[in-house]
Amino acid sequence: MNDGVNGVALAVFIFFFLAVTVMGFLASRWRRAENENSLDEWGLGGRSFGTWVTWFLLGGDLYTAYTFVAVPAAIYAAGAAGFFAVPYTILIYPLIFTFLPRLWSVSHKHGYVTTSDFVRGRFGSKSLSLAVAVTGILATMPYIALQLVGIQAVLDVMGVGGGENTNWFIKDLPLLIAFGVLAAYTYSSGLRAPALIAFVKDTLIYIVIAVAIIYIPIKLGGFDDIFAAASDAYSQTNEATGAPRGALVPAEAGQWTYATLALGSALALFMYPHSITATLSSRSREVIRRNTTILPLYSLMLGLLALLGFMAIAAGIKVENGQLAIPQLFETMFPAWFAGVAFAAIGIGALVPAAIMSIAAANLFTRNIYKDFIKPDATPAQETKVSKLVSLLVKVGALAFVLTMDKTVAINFQLLGGIWILQTFPALVGGLFTRWFHRWALLAGWAVGMLYGTVAAYGVASPTQKHFGGSNAEIPGLGEMGYIGLTAFVLNVVVTVVLTFVLKAAKAPDGIDETSPGDYTADAGDAGVQVELPPATAGAGH
């Protein structure tokens, strides 16, 4: 890594950072509504975004700075196994084509802001709704922290903040400034800020990838030389494990791991609260359907991005922290001014999802904890105020996480978050297609999946950690290594189905379903939109 501050790259980075900061504050005037004191306006952008705004927003939401850094870093460290992120982002789009329009319609019809709102309305259970909300918040917190880790990686490579022996305040001051700006314009503009900034973020990323995939191979002698260098590097023995460092093609022994990780990650992706928040901000179900057909363009970008891991090896990049491999590659291979553009793409790529994630977590707390259990008569203005404050607290928590804990802990908690959020799939997606599942069975299945997933992940060791060292373990009954989250999900579904049969046979009381079949195909402009829950069902069931 170069010594000192890369002044030119830093100047370009600051220029783009200031530009998006101004955009973030101006976003409060973009499509301003007459009544801004509601979660529909602050937390969902007035449910007014069209196809392209939604596409940029969802892309900015799903393809984060951590994706930009971590996917090629996984390739750099272990080879083809890191490509699992590419197939899972392809698998998810046919799936969401089937259920996201239904979720949008019923949420539009009843004024639902969160997935927990829907679960409560569908199954008449505040307890199940609370379980989904708490899971969403827990899974989102380390995800926000990892966006800050992405910013910190860029700042480290640019030489900003000093070395490890520098006073902690001076060292972390740039990150504190970035956090303060993010918190301020999110509080002021709500979801409109990341929606507007996403245009800049995605444009920069596409430019950087297009240049990198052409310019860097030319400097390194072409892809033949790049893959040859990577193959030689992967054949070297890893001293920590005694096995080869990686492989250009996944070994047969790792195929179950690869397949289950890709499938489980695909099922989990749109269970995250920030994914649903961006979805519900759309103005019609047709916008959602169009986006499921054009979002795979981001998967193409992700596949090209992953190749940067091979390029880092061929360029001779040596870093102790794999997350620094790609920023260091950019600084080494690009002219200083374009390295600044690349660093800005990563930095802004952290701000957009971090803002959406904090808004989504705040909405969950406000609607499904504060209003359901603390202040049932909260007005829309009170809800908005609480959500704004909670969004700040969420970001403070993520910042404290990054500043006080080892970065690998944040990564492991994010992996655990993926295992957890997958356990909300039966209640959310199952509920969109059938009312057959019993609310108590869904709650029990969720609890079993959460318990198994957490215990199994705790038992995974790595060369550097005794617990939470990864997200793969032996699949019970198969003897193959697989993704813990998918195994927990299967147990979740089995428990839910069996208990549903038992509870229905015992004639256990069902909760009140406030939805009707027509709600799931309703579009914008259809009559009968309900923003507040009907008094007769608002408190139904636990």
NORUR-V543245 format. One record per residue. N is the residue number from 1. RES is the residue in one small letter. SS is DSSP state (A for helix, B for strand, O for the rest). PHI is phi in degrees with one decimal (* if undefined). D_LAST is the distance of its C-alpha to the last C-alpha in whole Angstrom. Layout:
BEGIN
N_RES_SS_PHI_D_LAST / N_RES_SS_PHI_D_LAST
END
This chain:
BEGIN
1_m_O_*_56 / 2_n_O_-68.1_59 / 3_d_O_-85.5_60 / 4_g_O_79.4_59 / 5_v_O_-92.3_57 / 6_n_O_-82.9_58 / 7_g_A_-61.8_59 / 8_v_A_-65.2_59 / 9_a_A_-61.4_56 / 10_l_A_-65.1_54 / 11_a_A_-63.6_56 / 12_v_A_-64.8_54 / 13_f_A_-59.0_51 / 14_i_A_-63.9_51 / 15_f_A_-57.4_52 / 16_f_A_-67.6_49 / 17_f_A_-63.2_47 / 18_l_A_-65.5_48 / 19_a_A_-61.5_48 / 20_v_A_-73.4_44 / 21_t_A_-64.0_44 / 22_v_A_-60.1_45 / 23_m_A_-60.3_44 / 24_g_A_-60.3_40 / 25_f_A_-76.0_41 / 26_l_A_-68.6_43 / 27_a_A_-61.4_40 / 28_s_A_-63.8_38 / 29_r_A_-95.3_41 / 30_w_O_-80.9_40 / 31_r_O_54.6_39 / 32_r_O_-62.2_38 / 33_a_O_-93.9_36 / 34_e_O_-65.2_36 / 35_n_O_-115.3_33 / 36_e_O_-89.8_32 / 37_n_O_-89.0_30 / 38_s_O_-153.7_26 / 39_l_A_-68.0_25 / 40_d_A_-57.9_26 / 41_e_A_-84.3_29 / 42_w_A_-73.2_29 / 43_g_O_-92.2_27 / 44_l_O_-129.8_27 / 45_g_A_61.6_31 / 46_g_A_74.5_31 / 47_r_A_48.8_30 / 48_s_O_-122.1_33 / 49_f_B_-80.2_35 / 50_g_O_-87.8_37 / 51_t_A_-59.7_38 / 52_w_A_-74.8_40 / 53_v_A_-62.6_38 / 54_t_A_-63.7_35 / 55_w_A_-63.0_37 / 56_f_A_-65.8_38 / 57_l_A_-65.0_35 / 58_l_A_-65.5_33 / 59_g_A_-63.8_36 / 60_g_A_-66.1_36 / 61_d_A_-79.9_33 / 62_l_A_-89.5_33 / 63_y_O_-104.5_37 / 64_t_O_-93.9_37 / 65_a_A_-61.0_39 / 66_y_A_-65.8_38 / 67_t_A_-60.5_38 / 68_f_A_-58.0_42 / 69_v_A_-90.9_43 / 70_a_A_-81.2_41 / 71_v_A_-63.4_41 / 72_p_A_-66.1_45 / 73_a_A_-66.4_45 / 74_a_A_-66.7_43 / 75_i_A_-64.0_46 / 76_y_A_-58.2_49 / 77_a_A_-83.5_47 / 78_a_A_-130.6_47 / 79_g_B_92.4_48 / 80_a_A_-61.2_47 / 81_a_A_-57.8_43 / 82_g_A_-70.5_42 / 83_f_A_-76.2_43 / 84_f_A_-55.6_39 / 85_a_A_-66.1_38 / 86_v_A_-72.7_40 / 87_p_A_-64.9_39 / 88_y_A_-70.5_35 / 89_t_A_-75.3_35 / 90_i_A_-84.9_37 / 91_l_A_-60.6_35 / 92_i_A_-71.3_32 / 93_y_A_-69.8_34 / 94_p_A_-61.7_34 / 95_l_A_-67.2_30 / 96_i_A_-71.8_29 / 97_f_A_-60.8_31 / 98_t_A_-83.3_29 / 99_f_A_-116.4_26 / 100_l_A_-65.1_26 / 101_p_A_-60.3_28 / 102_r_A_-67.2_25 / 103_l_A_-65.6_22 / 104_w_A_-60.1_25 / 105_s_A_-62.8_25 / 106_v_A_-69.0_21 / 107_s_A_-70.3_21 / 108_h_A_-63.6_24 / 109_k_A_-65.5_23 / 110_h_A_-108.8_20 / 111_g_O_73.1_21 / 112_y_O_-70.9_19 / 113_v_O_-105.5_20 / 114_t_O_-130.7_18 / 115_t_A_-64.1_17 / 116_s_A_-66.4_13 / 117_d_A_-57.8_14 / 118_f_A_-63.8_14 / 119_v_A_-60.8_12 / 120_r_A_-63.3_9 / 121_g_A_-68.1_12 / 122_r_A_-73.9_12 / 123_f_A_-106.5_9 / 124_g_O_61.7_7 / 125_s_O_-135.3_4 / 126_k_A_-71.3_5 / 127_s_A_-66.0_5 / 128_l_A_-65.8_7 / 129_s_A_-60.8_9 / 130_l_A_-63.1_10 / 131_a_A_-60.5_11 / 132_v_A_-65.4_13 / 133_a_A_-64.6_14 / 134_v_A_-63.3_16 / 135_t_A_-60.8_17 / 136_g_A_-61.9_19 / 137_i_A_-66.8_20 / 138_l_A_-63.1_22 / 139_a_A_-73.3_23 / 140_t_A_-81.2_25 / 141_m_A_-55.8_26 / 142_p_A_-67.6_29 / 143_y_A_-65.3_30 / 144_i_A_-64.2_31 / 145_a_A_-58.7_33 / 146_l_A_-69.5_35 / 147_q_A_-66.0_36 / 148_l_A_-67.7_37 / 149_v_A_-62.4_39 / 150_g_A_-62.4_41 / 151_i_A_-62.0_42 / 152_q_A_-63.6_43 / 153_a_A_-62.4_45 / 154_v_A_-65.4_47 / 155_l_A_-62.6_48 / 156_d_A_-61.6_49 / 157_v_A_-67.1_51 / 158_m_A_-75.2_53 / 159_g_O_81.7_54 / 160_v_O_-89.3_52 / 161_g_O_101.1_51 / 162_g_O_86.8_53 / 163_g_O_-86.9_53 / 164_e_O_-65.3_51 / 165_n_O_-89.1_53 / 166_t_O_-70.4_53 / 167_n_O_-48.5_51 / 168_w_A_-58.4_47 / 169_f_A_-68.1_47 / 170_i_A_-65.2_50 / 171_k_A_-62.6_49 / 172_d_A_-98.5_45 / 173_l_A_-57.3_46 / 174_p_A_-58.7_46 / 175_l_A_-67.6_43 / 176_l_A_-63.9_42 / 177_i_A_-64.5_44 / 178_a_A_-60.1_42 / 179_f_A_-63.4_38 / 180_g_A_-61.9_39 / 181_v_A_-65.7_40 / 182_l_A_-58.1_37 / 183_a_A_-63.1_35 / 184_a_A_-66.7_37 / 185_y_A_-78.3_37 / 186_t_A_-68.2_34 / 187_y_A_-61.0_33 / 188_s_A_-75.0_36 / 189_s_A_-108.6_35 / 190_g_O_64.4_32 / 191_l_A_-68.2_31 / 192_r_A_-63.9_35 / 193_a_A_-64.1_37 / 194_p_A_-64.8_36 / 195_a_A_-64.0_36 / 196_l_A_-74.1_40 / 197_i_A_-68.8_40 / 198_a_A_-58.5_39 / 199_f_A_-59.9_42 / 200_v_A_-67.4_45 / 201_k_A_-59.1_43 / 202_d_A_-69.7_43 / 203_t_A_-62.2_46 / 204_l_A_-61.1_48 / 205_i_A_-64.2_46 / 206_y_A_-62.8_48 / 207_i_A_-64.3_51 / 208_v_A_-62.7_51 / 209_i_A_-64.8_50 / 210_a_A_-60.7_52 / 211_v_A_-69.2_55 / 212_a_A_-62.5_54 / 213_i_A_-72.3_54 / 214_i_A_-103.6_58 / 215_y_A_-69.9_59 / 216_i_A_-66.5_58 / 217_p_A_-59.4_59 / 218_i_A_-61.4_63 / 219_k_A_-70.0_63 / 220_l_A_-97.1_62 / 221_g_O_94.7_64 / 222_g_O_102.2_62 / 223_f_A_-69.8_59 / 224_d_A_-57.9_61 / 225_d_A_-67.6_62 / 226_i_A_-63.3_59 / 227_f_A_-69.6_57 / 228_a_A_-64.5_60 / 229_a_A_-64.1_59 / 230_a_A_-65.3_56 / 231_s_A_-61.2_57 / 232_d_A_-62.1_59 / 233_a_A_-65.8_57 / 234_y_A_-69.4_54 / 235_s_A_-75.4_57 / 236_q_O_-69.9_57 / 237_t_B_-76.8_55 / 238_n_O_-80.5_53 / 239_e_O_-61.9_54 / 240_a_O_-72.0_50 / 241_t_O_-110.5_49 / 242_g_O_76.0_53 / 243_a_O_-115.0_52 / 244_p_B_-56.0_53 / 245_r_O_-60.5_51 / 246_g_O_-176.7_50 / 247_a_B_-158.7_51 / 248_l_O_-72.5_52 / 249_v_O_-126.3_50 / 250_p_O_-57.9_47 / 251_a_O_-69.6_48 / 252_e_A_-58.3_47 / 253_a_A_-64.2_45 / 254_g_A_-101.0_43 / 255_q_A_-70.4_42 / 256_w_A_-63.3_39 / 257_t_A_-59.9_38 / 258_y_A_-61.4_39 / 259_a_A_-67.5_37 / 260_t_A_-70.5_34 / 261_l_A_-66.4_34 / 262_a_A_-65.0_35 / 263_l_A_-66.8_32 / 264_g_A_-63.0_29 / 265_s_A_-66.4_30 / 266_a_A_-63.4_30 / 267_l_A_-65.4_27 / 268_a_A_-83.2_26 / 269_l_A_-55.9_28 / 270_f_O_-93.6_26 / 271_m_O_-88.5_22 / 272_y_O_-64.5_23 / 273_p_A_-57.0_22 / 274_h_A_-67.9_26 / 275_s_A_-64.5_27 / 276_i_A_-72.4_24 / 277_t_A_-59.2_25 / 278_a_A_-64.0_29 / 279_t_A_-66.3_28 / 280_l_A_-71.2_26 / 281_s_O_-78.1_29 / 282_s_B_-71.2_31 / 283_r_O_-89.2_32 / 284_s_O_-157.1_32 / 285_r_A_-68.4_31 / 286_e_A_-66.9_34 / 287_v_A_-61.4_35 / 288_i_A_-65.5_32 / 289_r_A_-62.7_34 / 290_r_A_-62.9_37 / 291_n_A_-65.9_36 / 292_t_A_-66.6_35 / 293_t_A_-91.1_38 / 294_i_A_-107.5_40 / 295_l_O_-62.8_38 / 296_p_A_-57.4_40 / 297_l_A_-58.4_43 / 298_y_A_-67.8_41 / 299_s_A_-66.5_41 / 300_l_A_-60.7_45 / 301_m_A_-61.0_45 / 302_l_A_-64.9_43 / 303_g_A_-63.2_45 / 304_l_A_-67.3_48 / 305_l_A_-60.5_46 / 306_a_A_-60.6_46 / 307_l_O_-62.3_50 / 308_l_A_-62.6_50 / 309_g_A_-62.5_49 / 310_f_A_-65.0_52 / 311_m_A_-64.4_54 / 312_a_A_-62.7_54 / 313_i_A_-66.7_55 / 314_a_A_-64.3_58 / 315_a_O_-81.1_59 / 316_g_O_76.2_59 / 317_i_O_-69.3_56 / 318_k_O_-122.5_55 / 319_v_O_-137.2_52 / 320_e_O_-75.9_50 / 321_n_O_-98.9_47 / 322_g_A_-58.1_46 / 323_q_A_-66.7_44 / 324_l_A_-91.1_48 / 325_a_A_-61.3_49 / 326_i_A_-75.9_49 / 327_p_A_-55.6_49 / 328_q_A_-68.1_53 / 329_l_A_-60.0_54 / 330_f_A_-61.5_54 / 331_e_A_-66.9_56 / 332_t_A_-74.3_58 / 333_m_A_-94.0_59 / 334_f_O_-91.8_58 / 335_p_O_-57.9_60 / 336_a_A_-55.6_59 / 337_w_A_-67.5_58 / 338_f_A_-79.7_56 / 339_a_A_-60.1_54 / 340_g_A_-62.4_53 / 341_v_A_-62.7_52 / 342_a_A_-63.4_50 / 343_f_A_-65.1_49 / 344_a_A_-64.7_47 / 345_a_A_-60.9_46 / 346_i_A_-69.8_44 / 347_g_A_-61.8_43 / 348_i_A_-68.3_42 / 349_g_A_-64.3_40 / 350_a_A_-90.4_38 / 351_l_A_-67.2_37 / 352_v_A_-63.1_36 / 353_p_A_-66.1_33 / 354_a_A_-61.6_32 / 355_a_A_-65.4_32 / 356_i_A_-64.6_30 / 357_m_A_-62.9_28 / 358_s_A_-67.0_27 / 359_i_A_-65.6_26 / 360_a_A_-62.3_24 / 361_a_A_-63.8_22 / 362_a_A_-65.5_23 / 363_n_A_-62.2_21 / 364_l_A_-61.2_18 / 365_f_A_-62.2_18 / 366_t_A_-65.3_18 / 367_r_A_-78.0_16 / 368_n_A_-113.0_13 / 369_i_A_-122.0_14 / 370_y_A_-62.8_16 / 371_k_A_-75.4_15 / 372_d_A_-73.2_11 / 373_f_A_-121.9_12 / 374_i_A_-109.1_15 / 375_k_O_-137.9_17 / 376_p_O_-61.2_15 / 377_d_O_-97.1_18 / 378_a_O_-59.6_20 / 379_t_O_-81.1_23 / 380_p_A_-55.2_24 / 381_a_A_-66.4_27 / 382_q_A_-66.8_25 / 383_e_A_-59.5_22 / 384_t_A_-64.0_26 / 385_k_A_-62.3_27 / 386_v_A_-63.7_24 / 387_s_A_-63.6_24 / 388_k_A_-61.0_28 / 389_l_A_-65.6_28 / 390_v_A_-66.4_25 / 391_s_A_-61.4_27 / 392_l_A_-67.3_30 / 393_l_A_-62.5_28 / 394_v_A_-62.0_27 / 395_k_A_-68.0_31 / 396_v_A_-62.4_32 / 397_g_A_-61.7_30 / 398_a_A_-65.0_31 / 399_l_A_-64.1_35 / 400_a_A_-60.7_35 / 401_f_A_-58.9_33 / 402_v_A_-68.6_37 / 403_l_A_-78.5_39 / 404_t_A_-108.5_38 / 405_m_O_-120.9_37 / 406_d_O_-63.3_39 / 407_k_A_-61.8_39 / 408_t_A_-65.0_38 / 409_v_A_-65.7_35 / 410_a_A_-61.3_34 / 411_i_A_-63.4_34 / 412_n_A_-66.2_33 / 413_f_A_-69.0_30 / 414_q_A_-67.3_30 / 415_l_A_-61.8_30 / 416_l_A_-65.1_27 / 417_g_A_-60.4_25 / 418_g_A_-64.1_26 / 419_i_A_-62.5_25 / 420_w_A_-65.9_22 / 421_i_A_-65.7_21 / 422_l_A_-63.9_22 / 423_q_A_-75.1_19 / 424_t_A_-90.3_17 / 425_f_A_-59.4_19 / 426_p_A_-59.7_18 / 427_a_A_-69.7_15 / 428_l_A_-78.2_17 / 429_v_A_-71.5_20 / 430_g_A_-59.0_19 / 431_g_A_-66.5_16 / 432_l_A_-73.5_20 / 433_f_A_-117.1_21 / 434_t_O_-151.8_19 / 435_r_O_-103.6_16 / 436_w_O_-65.8_17 / 437_f_O_-61.0_15 / 438_h_O_-84.2_12 / 439_r_A_-60.9_9 / 440_w_A_-70.2_9 / 441_a_A_-66.0_12 / 442_l_A_-62.4_12 / 443_l_A_-67.0_10 / 444_a_A_-67.0_13 / 445_g_A_-61.8_16 / 446_w_A_-58.7_15 / 447_a_A_-63.3_15 / 448_v_A_-64.8_19 / 449_g_A_-62.0_20 / 450_m_A_-63.5_20 / 451_l_A_-65.9_21 / 452_y_A_-61.2_24 / 453_g_A_-60.1_25 / 454_t_A_-68.3_25 / 455_v_A_-65.2_27 / 456_a_A_-64.3_29 / 457_a_A_-66.2_30 / 458_y_A_-61.1_31 / 459_g_O_-82.6_33 / 460_v_O_-86.0_35 / 461_a_O_-107.8_38 / 462_s_O_-133.5_41 / 463_p_O_-58.7_45 / 464_t_O_-112.4_43 / 465_q_O_-139.6_40 / 466_k_O_-84.0_39 / 467_h_O_-130.9_35 / 468_f_O_50.5_33 / 469_g_O_-87.8_36 / 470_g_O_172.9_35 / 471_s_O_-119.9_33 / 472_n_B_-120.6_34 / 473_a_B_-152.2_35 / 474_e_B_-64.7_36 / 475_i_O_-80.3_34 / 476_p_O_-55.8_33 / 477_g_O_88.4_35 / 478_l_O_-106.2_37 / 479_g_O_75.4_39 / 480_e_O_-101.8_39 / 481_m_B_-79.6_38 / 482_g_B_-151.9_35 / 483_y_B_-71.1_32 / 484_i_A_-59.2_29 / 485_g_A_-60.9_27 / 486_l_A_-72.2_28 / 487_t_A_-61.8_28 / 488_a_A_-62.5_24 / 489_f_A_-62.9_23 / 490_v_A_-62.1_25 / 491_l_A_-60.5_23 / 492_n_A_-56.1_20 / 493_v_A_-64.8_21 / 494_v_A_-60.8_22 / 495_v_A_-62.6_19 / 496_t_A_-61.7_17 / 497_v_A_-66.7_19 / 498_v_A_-62.3_20 / 499_l_A_-67.9_17 / 500_t_A_-62.9_16 / 501_f_A_-58.9_19 / 502_v_A_-64.8_19 / 503_l_A_-68.0_15 / 504_k_A_-71.0_17 / 505_a_A_-65.4_20 / 506_a_O_-83.8_18 / 507_k_O_56.9_16 / 508_a_O_-64.9_13 / 509_p_O_-66.4_11 / 510_d_O_-82.1_10 / 511_g_O_-76.1_8 / 512_i_O_-85.6_10 / 513_d_O_-90.3_13 / 514_e_O_-87.4_15 / 515_t_O_-96.6_17 / 516_s_O_-131.3_20 / 517_p_A_-53.0_23 / 518_g_A_-67.9_25 / 519_d_A_-64.8_23 / 520_y_A_-84.3_24 / 521_t_A_-123.9_27 / 522_a_O_-68.5_28 / 523_d_O_-122.1_30 / 524_a_O_-57.4_31 / 525_g_O_94.4_33 / 526_d_O_-66.1_31 / 527_a_O_-72.6_30 / 528_g_O_91.2_27 / 529_v_O_-65.7_25 / 530_q_O_-112.1_22 / 531_v_O_-90.6_22 / 532_e_O_-102.8_19 / 533_l_O_-69.9_16 / 534_p_O_-60.7_17 / 535_p_O_-54.9_16 / 536_a_O_-69.8_15 / 537_t_O_-119.7_12 / 538_a_O_-59.5_11 / 539_g_O_-110.7_9 / 540_a_O_-71.0_7 / 541_g_O_72.7_4 / 542_h_O_-135.7_0
END
